[in-house]
Amino acid sequence: APVSLAVLGPGTFFGQLGFLLGQPRSASCRAREPVVILELPRANAERLLQPGEHIGFRLTEALALQLLSGLGRVNRALARVQQQQRAEIEVVSRERSRRVQS
């Protein structure tokens, strides 16, 4: 089943990591409503990524924001796992204490 990784809004980019690294994309995209999508083939884009071109900055900025967002999701997931582990350790500790006291 498909998993939603992000909801994108107007003016956002996707596929920039694969584009910059010259690798296939790691995910697919599905629109929830009608959209206009512009494709930027790598062969046509190299000149836009030259120093001083605004789109190169925007692409780098979008990638940085995407990575930051991903790190935030990973950190929140790790925090939930840590809480769960602490709770499980507490349960085990209580059970051991009860056994020792018996």
Secondary structure, 3 states (H helix, E strand, C coil): CCCCCCCCCCCCCCCHHHHHHCCCCCCCCCCCCCCCCCCCCHHHHHHHHCCCCHHHHHHHHHHHHHHHHHHHHHHHHHHHHHHHHHHHHHHHHHHHHHHHHC
